[in-house]
Amino acid sequence: MAGAFVVASMRFGVPLDLAAAVAQAESGFNPAAKSRAGATGVMQVRPDVHRDLLAFRFGAVEPWSLVDPEKAILAGCFLLAGYLREEKTVERALSRYLGAPDPLYFERVSRYRTEITIFLRAWSRYF
């Protein structure tokens, strides 16, 4: 799954730590996660809400396909990249990703982002 985050973050220009932090906040990295609202997969993408946009970029996207971590991460990073471009700040982009402004969500993602950055820096010393 780590490789999928690297590929998607590079492909769509989303910071790697941010993409991974969103996945941690949304699903705890669980590829089979499903929400009551219909969000699916690692990045908790709602195919009903984003059907046209995802179809334009990836072709037909069925809800079951987002259980595949690579597809879910690509879809989530694609959406997040668009929100980052449109909203100009991470906080507003995360509000769009979540579907509503929520300072606690932003704080949680920021905390995970810091933890992931610390881990990546420590890990990079060995490789």
BAGUTOR-400166 format. One record per residue: x, y, z of N, C-alpha, C, O, CB in turn. Coordinates in Angstrom, 3 decimals. Glycine has a CB too. Layout:
       nX       nY       nZ      caX      caY      caZ       cX       cY       cZ       oX       oY       oZ      cbX      cbY      cbZ
        X        Y        Z        X        Y        Z        X        Y        Z        X        Y        Z        X        Y        Z
...
This chain:
       nX       nY       nZ      caX      caY      caZ       cX       cY       cZ       oX       oY       oZ      cbX      cbY      cbZ
    0.821   -1.192    0.000    0.000    0.000    0.000    0.867    1.259    0.000    0.467    2.278   -0.564   -0.935   -0.003    1.204
    2.034    1.205    0.617    2.908    2.381    0.678    3.283    2.855   -0.717    3.319    4.057   -0.981    4.176    2.069    1.484
    3.562    1.915   -1.609    3.918    2.276   -2.975    2.797    3.003   -3.686    3.053    3.904   -4.485    4.297    1.050   -3.753
    1.560    2.626   -3.409    0.412    3.290   -4.027    0.319    4.746   -3.583   -0.049    5.616   -4.372   -0.886    2.549   -3.679
    0.652    5.011   -2.325    0.655    6.399   -1.852    1.734    7.211   -2.556    1.499    8.360   -2.931    0.866    6.450   -0.331
    2.905    6.629   -2.739    3.997    7.334   -3.423    3.591    7.651   -4.855    3.749    8.783   -5.311    5.299    6.489   -3.406
    3.070    6.658   -5.563    2.669    6.847   -6.961    1.579    7.904   -7.074    1.688    8.818   -7.891    2.183    5.520   -7.567
    0.532    7.791   -6.267   -0.589    8.726   -6.352   -0.185   10.137   -5.949   -0.620   11.106   -6.571   -1.734    8.251   -5.476
    0.634   10.262   -4.929    1.045   11.605   -4.503    1.897   12.272   -5.574    1.769   13.472   -5.814    1.821   11.540   -3.176
    2.761   11.503   -6.212    3.578   12.070   -7.288    2.724   12.374   -8.520    2.909   13.406   -9.165    4.720   11.106   -7.659
    1.810   11.494   -8.840    0.978   11.665  -10.037    0.088   12.896   -9.943   -0.097   13.602  -10.933    0.118   10.431  -10.260
   -0.462   13.159   -8.764   -1.419   14.253   -8.624   -0.879   15.451   -7.853   -1.583   16.448   -7.696   -2.648   13.752   -7.949
    0.359   15.371   -7.371    0.959   16.511   -6.689    0.438   16.740   -5.281    0.444   17.866   -4.786    0.736   17.732   -7.488
   -0.008   15.678   -4.644   -0.469   15.771   -3.255    0.697   15.377   -2.353    1.313   14.335   -2.581   -1.729   14.850   -2.996
    1.017   16.172   -1.342    2.098   15.771   -0.441    1.849   14.373    0.129    0.746   14.058    0.576    2.246   16.789    0.702
    2.879   13.557    0.103    2.772   12.168    0.556    2.261   12.080    1.985    1.398   11.257    2.290    4.121   11.474    0.449
    2.788   12.922    2.857    2.354   12.875    4.256    0.884   13.242    4.412    0.197   12.707    5.283    3.206   13.809    5.098
    0.400   14.150    3.572   -1.007   14.543    3.635   -1.904   13.406    3.153   -2.916   13.101    3.784   -1.251   15.810    2.793
   -1.538   12.784    2.046   -2.339   11.671    1.524   -2.438   10.549    2.553   -3.522   10.017    2.793   -1.731   11.135    0.212
   -1.320   10.194    3.153   -1.316    9.121    4.151   -2.086    9.531    5.405   -2.766    8.702    6.010    0.125    8.740    4.520
   -1.987   10.786    5.795   -2.707   11.260    6.981   -4.217   11.226    6.760   -4.971   10.899    7.677   -2.261   12.685    7.344
   -4.657   11.560    5.561   -6.087   11.484    5.250   -6.555   10.030    5.339   -7.617    9.753    5.896   -6.378   12.069    3.834
   -5.771    9.107    4.793   -6.140    7.690    4.869   -6.208    7.214    6.318   -7.106    6.455    6.685   -5.136    6.834    4.083
   -5.266    7.655    7.134   -5.281    7.281    8.555   -6.535    7.823    9.232   -7.194    7.109    9.988   -4.015    7.809    9.274
   -6.864    9.081    8.962   -8.038    9.693    9.583   -9.337    9.079    9.072  -10.280    8.880    9.838   -8.043   11.194    9.329
   -9.382    8.785    7.793  -10.618    8.301    7.182  -10.915    6.843    7.501  -12.057    6.495    7.803  -10.550    8.479    5.695
   -9.899    5.986    7.438  -10.172    4.545    7.533   -9.206    3.776    8.422   -9.384    2.577    8.635  -10.144    3.948    6.173
   -8.182    4.455    8.945   -7.140    3.714    9.658   -6.404    2.769    8.730   -5.907    1.728    9.160   -7.739    2.936   10.821
   -6.332    3.132    7.444   -5.682    2.337    6.387   -6.407    1.016    6.115   -5.795    0.065    5.628   -4.234    2.049    6.771
   -7.683    0.953    6.419   -8.466   -0.265    6.194   -9.073   -0.236    4.792   -9.961    0.576    4.533   -9.582   -0.412    7.270
   -8.616   -1.103    3.877   -9.142   -1.093    2.515  -10.609   -1.503    2.427  -11.283   -1.159    1.456   -8.323   -2.003    1.655
  -11.111   -2.226    3.415  -12.501   -2.682    3.386  -13.444   -1.746    4.140  -14.621   -2.066    4.305  -12.596   -4.073    3.970
  -12.950   -0.604    4.597  -13.776    0.318    5.378  -14.942    0.845    4.542  -14.793    1.176    3.366  -12.927    1.490    5.902
  -16.101    0.910    5.187  -17.292    1.487    4.564  -17.991    2.333    5.616  -18.115    1.933    6.774  -18.253    0.373    3.994
  -18.441    3.499    5.201  -19.145    4.369    6.141  -20.652    4.259    5.927  -21.111    3.741    4.909  -18.682    5.837    5.982
  -21.406    4.751    6.894  -22.867    4.780    6.759  -23.286    5.682    5.610  -24.358    5.498    5.033  -23.521    5.254    8.064
  -22.444    6.660    5.273  -22.767    7.595    4.192  -22.435    7.035    2.812  -22.742    7.666    1.801  -22.024    8.898    4.401
  -21.810    5.855    2.759  -21.486    5.253    1.471  -20.051    5.429    1.032  -19.692    5.032   -0.077  -22.365    5.811    0.441
  -19.218    6.017    1.882  -17.796    6.162    1.549  -17.131    4.797    1.656  -17.461    3.997    2.532  -17.092    7.200    2.489
  -16.188    4.542    0.749  -15.601    3.210    0.622  -14.093    3.280    0.532  -13.539    4.203   -0.065  -16.158    2.498   -0.597
  -13.426    2.300    1.129  -11.998    2.094    0.930  -11.100    2.908    1.836  -11.549    3.606    2.745  -11.658    2.396   -0.459
   -9.818    2.790    1.554   -8.766    3.422    2.351   -8.974    4.929    2.482   -8.798    5.490    3.563   -7.405    3.142    1.733
   -9.343    5.575    1.396   -9.490    7.031    1.396  -10.936    7.471    1.630  -11.219    8.669    1.652   -8.991    7.598    0.080
  -11.856    6.513    1.807  -13.264    6.798    2.068  -13.868    7.731    1.015  -14.448    8.766    1.342  -13.420    7.411    3.450
  -13.721    7.347   -0.236  -14.296    8.089   -1.360  -15.754    7.678   -1.513  -16.093    6.502   -1.389  -13.499    7.830   -2.684
  -16.608    8.654   -1.781  -18.028    8.375   -2.025  -18.272    8.350   -3.525  -18.362    9.402   -4.156  -18.943    9.436   -1.333
  -18.379    7.160   -4.099  -18.558    7.076   -5.545  -19.871    7.692   -6.014  -19.951    8.154   -7.152  -18.491    5.638   -5.984
  -20.900    7.711   -5.173  -22.162    8.326   -5.574  -22.007    9.838   -5.735  -22.616   10.427   -6.629  -23.258    8.013   -4.548
  -21.216   10.461   -4.899  -21.016   11.913   -4.949  -20.049   12.302   -6.069  -20.239   13.322   -6.731  -20.489   12.427   -3.598
  -19.021   11.495   -6.277  -17.947   11.841   -7.213  -17.981   11.024   -8.501  -16.995   11.003   -9.238  -16.613   11.655   -6.544
  -19.095   10.353   -8.785  -19.180    9.436   -9.922  -18.721   10.079  -11.229  -17.873    9.518  -11.923  -20.601    8.936  -10.074
  -19.265   11.245  -11.576  -18.936   11.865  -12.864  -17.474   12.282  -12.937  -16.812   12.048  -13.949  -19.827   13.075  -13.107
  -16.970   12.891  -11.883  -15.577   13.342  -11.868  -14.615   12.157  -11.941  -13.630   12.197  -12.679  -15.296   14.170  -10.606
  -14.898   11.120  -11.186  -14.041    9.933  -11.218  -14.141    9.221  -12.561  -13.138    8.722  -13.071  -14.415    8.972  -10.086
  -15.337    9.168  -13.138  -15.514    8.528  -14.445  -14.749    9.293  -15.513  -14.159    8.687  -16.408  -17.010    8.443  -14.817
  -14.752   10.615  -15.431  -14.017   11.432  -16.394  -12.527   11.120  -16.339  -11.867   11.063  -17.376  -14.257   12.926  -16.128
  -11.998   10.920  -15.146  -10.557   10.704  -14.978  -10.140    9.247  -15.118   -9.086    8.954  -15.681  -10.124   11.210  -13.637
  -10.962    8.332  -14.609  -10.561    6.925  -14.521  -11.461    5.967  -15.296  -11.203    4.763  -15.307  -10.531    6.509  -13.089
  -12.500    6.467  -15.938  -13.489    5.559  -16.513  -14.494    5.201  -15.430  -14.469    5.778  -14.343  -12.815    4.276  -17.100
  -15.363    4.270  -15.715  -16.404    3.885  -14.756  -15.773    3.423  -13.444  -14.850    2.608  -13.435  -17.300    2.769  -15.342
  -16.280    3.949  -12.357  -15.803    3.566  -11.022  -16.989    3.010  -10.244  -17.941    3.725   -9.932  -15.151    4.787  -10.265
  -16.911    1.750   -9.948  -17.956    1.100   -9.156  -17.548    1.127   -7.684  -16.359    1.075   -7.369  -18.200   -0.368   -9.640
  -18.527    1.208   -6.784  -18.181    1.245   -5.356  -17.279    0.098   -4.922  -16.366    0.308   -4.124  -19.436    1.224   -4.528
  -17.511   -1.098   -5.423  -16.698   -2.254   -5.023  -15.246   -2.108   -5.459  -14.353   -2.676   -4.831  -17.281   -3.534   -5.608
  -14.996   -1.343   -6.540  -13.611   -1.208   -7.023  -12.753   -0.394   -6.060  -11.528   -0.512   -6.072  -13.592   -0.554   -8.408
  -13.385    0.427   -5.229  -12.631    1.261   -4.296  -12.138    0.480   -3.081  -11.453    1.041   -2.225  -13.485    2.421   -3.841
  -12.475   -0.798   -2.996  -11.912   -1.658   -1.960  -10.468   -2.000   -2.324   -9.674   -2.354   -1.452  -12.762   -2.953   -1.787
  -10.129   -1.894   -3.601   -8.746   -2.079   -4.054   -7.947   -0.867   -3.579   -8.224    0.252   -4.012   -8.660   -2.246   -5.631
   -6.958   -1.062   -2.694   -6.232    0.087   -2.141   -5.620    0.992   -3.204   -5.666    2.214   -3.059   -5.149   -0.397   -1.226
   -5.052    0.434   -4.260   -4.434    1.274   -5.287   -5.456    2.179   -5.954   -5.194    3.365   -6.152   -3.745    0.409   -6.337
   -6.621    1.636   -6.304   -7.665    2.446   -6.942   -8.208    3.495   -5.980   -8.438    4.641   -6.364   -8.808    1.552   -7.443
   -8.411    3.096   -4.735   -8.935    4.027   -3.742   -7.961    5.169   -3.480   -8.373    6.322   -3.355   -9.241    3.296   -2.441
   -6.688    4.855   -3.399   -5.673    5.882   -3.134   -5.552    6.821   -4.329   -5.437    8.034   -4.152   -4.301    5.232   -2.822
   -5.577    6.275   -5.543   -5.559    7.133   -6.731   -6.770    8.056   -6.746   -6.634    9.257   -6.980   -5.526    6.283   -8.013
   -7.952    7.502   -6.497   -9.174    8.311   -6.511   -9.134    9.385   -5.428   -9.459   10.543   -5.690  -10.409    7.418   -6.322
   -8.740    9.007   -4.216   -8.683    9.977   -3.125   -7.678   11.079   -3.376   -7.961   12.247   -3.110   -8.351    9.284   -1.837
   -6.509   10.729   -3.884   -5.484   11.743   -4.173   -5.903   12.641   -5.330   -5.610   13.837   -5.325   -4.143   11.071   -4.496
   -6.584   12.075   -6.316   -7.102   12.880   -7.419   -8.074   13.937   -6.897   -7.973   15.111   -7.252   -7.795   11.983   -8.464
   -9.015   13.513   -6.052   -9.979   14.456   -5.485   -9.289   15.483   -4.595   -9.575   16.677   -4.685  -11.050   13.709   -4.689
   -8.395   15.029   -3.747   -7.688   15.927   -2.836   -6.857   16.947   -3.604   -6.797   18.113   -3.214   -6.794   15.127   -1.888
   -6.219   16.526   -4.681   -5.424   17.452   -5.504   -6.299   18.561   -6.075   -5.908   19.728   -6.080   -4.723   16.694   -6.648
   -7.473   18.196   -6.551   -8.395   19.203   -7.079   -8.834   20.184   -6.010   -8.907   21.387   -6.258   -9.610   18.535   -7.687
   -9.125   19.677   -4.826   -9.536   20.556   -3.729   -8.394   21.469   -3.296   -8.621   22.636   -2.979  -10.026   19.727   -2.537
   -7.185   20.954   -3.280   -6.029   21.790   -2.923   -5.844   22.913   -3.937   -5.557   24.049   -3.561   -4.744   20.937   -2.839
   -6.007   22.599   -5.220   -5.884   23.634   -6.263   -6.977   24.686   -6.122   -6.712   25.885   -6.202   -5.948   22.999   -7.666
   -8.199   24.230   -5.915   -9.337   25.149   -5.868   -9.387   25.969   -4.584   -9.702   27.159   -4.619  -10.621   24.377   -6.018
   -9.086   25.356   -3.478   -9.275   26.008   -2.178   -8.048   26.758   -1.668   -8.170   27.621   -0.799   -9.671   24.987   -1.167
   -6.878   26.442   -2.195   -5.622   27.141   -1.873   -5.042   26.872   -0.485   -3.866   27.157   -0.261   -5.839   28.591   -2.006
   -5.818   26.338    0.446   -5.265   25.993    1.760   -5.611   24.539    2.079   -6.624   24.012    1.620   -5.812   26.950    2.871
   -4.767   23.917    2.857   -5.004   22.527    3.247   -6.282   22.430    4.074   -7.071   21.504    3.884   -3.799   21.967    4.043
   -6.492   23.364    4.978   -7.674   23.301    5.840   -8.963   23.333    5.023   -9.868   22.536    5.269   -7.664   24.457    6.839
   -9.055   24.239    4.062  -10.267   24.316    3.238  -10.385   23.109    2.313  -11.487   22.617    2.068  -10.271   25.609    2.412
   -9.250   22.630    1.799   -9.283   21.433    0.951   -9.786   20.227    1.747  -10.562   19.422    1.232   -7.878   21.141    0.366
   -9.351   20.104    2.987   -9.813   18.996    3.825  -11.298   19.129    4.156  -11.999   18.123    4.266   -8.995   18.930    5.116
  -11.776   20.343    4.315  -13.212   20.546    4.533  -14.011   20.054    3.336  -15.047   19.409    3.496  -13.516   22.031    4.798
  -13.531   20.360    2.143  -14.187   19.864    0.925  -14.119   18.350    0.854  -15.104   17.700    0.508  -13.542   20.478   -0.326
  -12.967   17.785    1.178  -12.806   16.329    1.125  -13.782   15.656    2.092  -14.412   14.654    1.753  -11.345   15.928    1.463
  -13.899   16.209    3.285  -14.797   15.665    4.302  -16.258   15.914    3.936  -17.133   15.116    4.272  -14.486   16.278    5.670
  -16.514   17.016    3.253  -17.878   17.365    2.882  -18.489   18.409    3.790  -19.648   18.783    3.612  -18.732   16.145    2.885
  -17.725   18.885    4.763  -18.199   19.907    5.695  -17.012   20.437    6.480  -16.058   19.701    6.734  -19.289   19.339    6.653
  -17.059   21.715    6.871  -15.975   22.233    7.700  -15.994   21.558    9.073  -17.041   21.445    9.709  -16.090   23.770    7.849
  -14.837   21.122    9.507  -14.729   20.469   10.815  -13.317   20.669   11.339  -12.395   19.968   10.923  -15.079   18.946   10.724
  -13.136   21.631   12.260  -11.798   21.895   12.786  -11.165   20.672   13.449   -9.943   20.523   13.422  -11.856   23.031   13.777
  -11.969   19.801   14.039  -11.419   18.605   14.681  -10.835   17.645   13.646   -9.824   16.989   13.900  -12.503   17.894   15.508
  -11.471   17.566   12.485  -10.940   16.723   11.406   -9.598   17.280   10.940   -8.637   16.532   10.761  -11.943   16.643   10.213
   -9.538   18.590   10.745   -8.285   19.221   10.326   -7.188   18.964   11.358   -6.057   18.639   10.996   -8.483   20.739   10.122
   -7.522   19.110   12.638   -6.529   18.860   13.700   -6.059   17.407   13.700   -4.871   17.135   13.870   -7.119   19.213   15.075
   -6.994   16.475   13.509   -6.635   15.055   13.497   -5.720   14.741   12.317   -4.705   14.063   12.478   -7.900   14.179   13.438
   -6.079   15.234   11.128   -5.233   15.003    9.952   -3.870   15.655   10.156   -2.849   15.065    9.804   -5.909   15.554    8.668
   -3.837   16.843   10.710   -2.560   17.526   10.960   -1.687   16.744   11.931   -0.475   16.646   11.738   -2.808   18.933   11.507
   -2.292   16.191   12.965   -1.540   15.381   13.933   -0.974   14.130   13.259    0.194   13.791   13.451   -2.442   14.983   15.128
   -1.805   13.448   12.472   -1.322   12.266   11.750   -0.231   12.653   10.758    0.741   11.922   10.570   -2.484   11.565   11.015
   -0.401   13.795   10.137    0.596   14.254    9.158    1.946   14.468    9.832    2.980   14.087    9.282    0.131   15.561    8.475
    1.947   15.064   11.003    3.186   15.266   11.755    3.821   13.928   12.122    5.028   13.747   11.963    2.917   16.091   13.025
    3.015   12.998   12.611    3.538   11.679   12.979    4.130   10.957   11.770    5.185   10.330   11.872    2.430   10.824   13.606
    3.458   11.045   10.640    3.939   10.385    9.419    5.226   11.031    8.939    6.142   10.332    8.506    2.873   10.443    8.309
    5.310   12.348    9.009    6.527   13.053    8.599    7.709   12.633    9.469    8.800   12.388    8.954    6.323   14.580    8.679
    7.504   12.549   10.764    8.574   12.109   11.673    9.015   10.694   11.310   10.211   10.410   11.253    8.101   12.163   13.153
    8.056    9.814   11.065    8.384    8.442   10.683    9.166    8.409    9.370   10.178    7.716    9.270    7.105    7.604   10.558
    8.701    9.156    8.362    9.378    9.141    7.058   10.803    9.676    7.155   11.709    9.155    6.504    8.586    9.964    6.041
   11.003   10.708    7.959   12.363   11.241    8.131   13.270   10.218    8.801   14.411   10.026    8.381   12.335   12.537    8.960
   12.769    9.566    9.833   13.567    8.544   10.526   13.845    7.371    9.598   14.964    6.859    9.566   12.844    8.054   11.803
   12.863    6.948    8.860   12.998    5.814    7.948   13.985    6.119    6.827   14.754    5.251    6.412   11.638    5.441    7.359
   13.958    7.366    6.337   14.825    7.727    5.201   16.307    7.692    5.573   17.158    7.597    4.689   14.460    9.119    4.684
   16.623    7.766    6.838   18.025    7.680    7.262   18.626    6.312    6.983   19.843    6.172    6.858   18.145    7.994    8.741
   17.773    5.315    6.887   18.248    3.945    6.706   18.212    3.484    5.257   18.704    2.402    4.938   17.429    3.012    7.543
   17.630    4.300    4.374   17.525    3.885    2.965   17.988    4.961    2.027   17.964    4.773    0.811   16.104    3.505    2.627
